[in-house]
Amino acid sequence: MTHPILKRTLLAGVGMTLAAAASLFPSVASAQAADKYPERSVTMIVPFGPGSVTDLLARIAANGLSESLGQSFVVHNKAGAGGNIGAAEVAAAAPDGYTLLVGPTSTNAVNPSLFKNIKFGIEDFTPISNIAKVPNVLVVHPDVPAKSVSEFIELAKKRELTYASTGNGGSMHLSGELFSNLSGIKMLHVPYKGGGDALADLLPGRIDAMFCNLPLCLPHIESGKLRALGVTSTQASPLLPEVGPIADQGLPGYEVTGWFGLFAPAGVDPQIIEKLNKGLLAILDDEEVKRQLLAQGAEPDGSSPEDFDTFVRAEHDKWAKVIQEAGITLE
């Protein structure tokens, strides 16, 4: 007959063993799920409408991932509130790798500092990899008597210049704010609802300048209707090799590059992140994909999850400072 105290000790030991074993089951199940991922179709949310640069890049990535990982990657457009509606949906999604976000600079670096009542932050996402980068280009109407960035700055010191953008807090607006901060000049920002509306006033000379998305303004630069003074990236674009970076023309430290990355909700298994990263990097190394991206004015720019995470955090801190100094807030 077992002594009562010994019996209780044995039962407690068995209980602890079973509890310890049970605690391993979730990790085992998670590992098994990661090993089989993806077992069904994956949704890639684009927080903007069809036809946007984000949408086009997402579809290129989705097609490649569908082929390399053997399951459908389906693009779903969820536009609204400057990209916040779609981004918030992914942030709140189950961390199983079946809901992803194709997020640009605005949603994943700028908006958390720009909007007062936002429902997500950078900590709510797991960066997978950047997909591509797209620079802006400082363009002026031919009647503006400035042939270089330095001449533009000197002109702005003598009279107020106007610059157009596609809206408050967007890449074009923040390009102008950073330019003003570093150069010490003041320009009048004129926001429009879209690129077409902005060009409608820039092309006839009602607006002086624009930090324009390169694909949007490239045809007008080539036709001579606009003069390009400098690109916002640190290197010249392959699409505009004769136009140097603004940073090399009297404004050291200036850099604005629009980027478009792939994100998962926070907490997704690292093995799933690694699978998605490897699949995406293989796609970006494909010559046909490179051609498709360059046709959109985008340069392939894959990265490891760790490097992309570091980059996104640095971008967030950079734009938070610009936004704070400019006093920009949106509801």
N, C-alpha and C positions, 0 to 999 in steps of 0.2 A: 504493500500500500504506500502510495506516494505521500510524503509529508505535505500538509496544506501550504506551508510557506514555499517549499520547493516547487509545488504545483503552480502556485501563482507566479513564481519566477520564470518557470518554463513557458507558461502561457504568455507572459509579458514579452519574453524573448521571441516567441513565435510571432506575436503581434507586431513587434518591431521589425522583424524580418519581412513579414508580409507587407507592411507599410512601406518599407524601403524598396521592396520589389515593385510595389504598385507605383511608387514615385518614378520608377524608371520607364514605365509604360508610355507616358506621353512623349518622352524623348525618343523612344524606340519607334513609336508611331510616326513622330515627326520626321525621323530619319528615313523611314520607309516611304512616306509621302514625298519627301524631297527626292528620293532616289527614282521614283516613278514619274515625277513632274516633267511635263504637264500631262495629265490624264484626260483633260477635257479642254474646251476652247478657252482662250484667255482674252479678256476685254482690255483694250488699250484706250483709255479715255483721253480725248483731246479737249482741252477747256476752251476751245474756240470753234467757230463755224467751219463748214467745208470750204476748201479752197484757200484757207490761210496757209502761211508757210509752215506753221506747226502741224497742220493737218497733212500737208503734202509729205513732210518728212516722216510723220507717223506711219503713213501708208507704205512708204518705202521700207521702213523698219519692220512693219507687220508682215509684209510679204516675205521678207527674208527670214524672219523668225519662224513663220509658218512652215517654211521649207526645211530649215535646219533642225527644228525641234519636233516636227511631226504632228503638230496640232494647230488648229486655226487660231490666229491672233487677229481679233476683230476690232477695228477702229470704231469708237462710238463718240460722236461729237456732243459735248455737254457745255455749251457756251453760256456766258452771262457773268455780270459783275466783274469784268476785267479778268476773267479766267478763274475766279474764286469758287464758283459753283462746282465746276468739274473737279478742281483740285481738292475741295473739301470732301467731295464724295469718295475720292480715292483715299484720303487721309482717314476716313471713317470706315473703310472697307475691311473685311476680314483679312488678316495678315497671312494669306495662304498662297500668294503669288498669282492669283487668277484675276486680279484687278490691278492694272498698272496705269501710270500717268505719263504722258509725254508732255513735259513741262518746260516752258521757256524761262528766260531770265525773270520775266515779270512775275509769274506765279510763284516760283520757288526761291527767289532771292529778293525781289523788290516789294511785292504786295504785303508780306508780313509786317513791314515797317510803314507802308503807305496807307493802308486801310485801318480805320479805327476799330471796326467791329468784325474782325476776321476770325474764322473758326478753325484756323490751322496755323502752324508754324513750321520752321524747317525741321524741327525734331520729330514731326509727324510722318516723315518720309524716310525711306532707305534709298539713297542714290545707287543706281546700277551702273550707268555710264553716260557720258555725254554722247550725243549723236552727231551734231554738227554745229558749226559756228558761222554767223553771218554778220559782217561788219556794217556799220552805217558809214555814210560818206557826207562830208560837209560840202554842200553845193550852194551856189549863188546864181541869181539871175545875171545874164551877161551885162546888164547895165550897171551892176555893182562894181565900182572901180577897185577891185581887189583881185590880184592874180595869185596870191599865196595866203597861207594861214597868217603869217606875220603881218601882211598888209591888211587882212581882214580885221585883226586885233587893233591895229593902229586906226583904221577907219571907225571902228566901234567906239574908240576913245573920243572921237571928234563928233560923232552924231549917233543917235539911237538907231540901232538896226533891229529889224524884226525877223523872227524865225518861226517857221511853222512846225507843227507836230501832229501826230494822229491822236492826241489826247493827253490830258494831265497824267503824269506819272508813268507814261510809256517810255520806251527806249529812246525815242527821238527827243522827247522832252528832257529826260535825264542826261542825255548826251549834251544838250545845250546848257543845262545847269552846271554840270561838271566843267564844261569849257569856260563858263563864266567864273566859276570859283577859282580855277587855276590861272586864268588870264587876268583876273581883276576887272573885267569889263561888265557892263550891264546891257542886256538885250531884252527886247519885249517879246515874250512868248505868246504865240497865237495858236491855240489848240483847235483842231478840226475833228470831225467825226471819223475820218478815214484818210488814207493816202490819196485817193482820188480827189477829195475835196481840197486837201492841202495843195496838191499840184495845180488845181484849177486857179488858185491865187498866186502860186509861185511862178508858173510859166509865163503869165503876162506881166510879171513884175510888180504885182500888188504887195508881195512879200519879198523880203530881201534874200533870205537864206533858209536852209533846212538841213538838219542832220538826218538825211534820208536813208531808209533801208536800201542797200545797194541794188538788189534786183528791181525795186520799184523805179528808181531813177536812172538806171543804166541806159535805157533806150534814149532818154532825153539828154544824157551826157554825150552819148555817141552822135546824136544828131546836132549837137551844138546849142541846143535850147537852154541847157544849164551848164555851168562851169564847175568842175570838181576841184576843190582845193586840197582836200586831204581825207584819208580814211581814218576811222576811229580805232582801228585795230593797231597792233604794234608792228605789223608787217603789211606790205602792199597785198592787195587781193589779186589772185590770178586773173580775175575778170577785168581788173583795172590796174595793170602792173605799172603804168606810168605815173600813177598818183600815189605819193608817199604818205606815210602815217603822219597824223597831226602831231604826235609826240616828237617827231624828228624835225618839226618845223617851228621850233621856238616854244613848245609847250611840253617839256619833259614830264613824264608821269601820267600823261593823258592816255586813257585806254577805255574804250567801251566796245564790247563785242557781244552781240546777241547770240545766245546759245540755246540749244534745245536738247534736253536730256530725258532719259528714261528713269522713272522712279517707281518704287513699290511702297505700300504702307509700311510704317515702322513695325518691326518685329517679325518680318518674313525670314524664314530659315536661310542662313548664310549659303547653304548648298544650292538653294533655288536661285539666290542672287548670283552666285558664281555661274550657274548654268546659263542664265539670261545674259550675263556679262560676256561670257565666251561666245555665245551665239551672236550677240550684237557686234562684237569686235570682228568676228569672221565676216559678217555682212559688210561692214565698213571697209574691209580690206579688198572687197570684190571690185574689179575694175568697172563693171557695168553700174554698180551702185554708186561708185565715185562719180561716174559720168552723170548719172541722174541727179545727184546732189549738186554738182557744179552747175548743172542746167538751171537750178533754182537759186543760184548765187550762194550756195552753202558749201563749206569745206568740211569733209569728214573729220571728226575729232573725238575718237574713242578714247576711253580711259578706264583704269581700274576703279572698282567701287570706292576704295580708300582715297585715291587721288581725286575722284569726282566729289566725294564728300568734303574734302579739304577745300576744294575750289568753290563749291556752293556756299560754304560757310564764310569764306573770304569775300565772295560777291555780296552776300547778305550784309556783312559788316560795312563794306564799302558804300553800298547804296543807302544803308540806314543813316550813315553820316551825311551824305549828300541831301537826302530827304529832310533830315532834321535841320541842316543849315539853311535850306531853301524854304523851310516852313510849309512843306507840301503835305496835306492830309486829305483823304477821301473817305466818304461815308461808306 
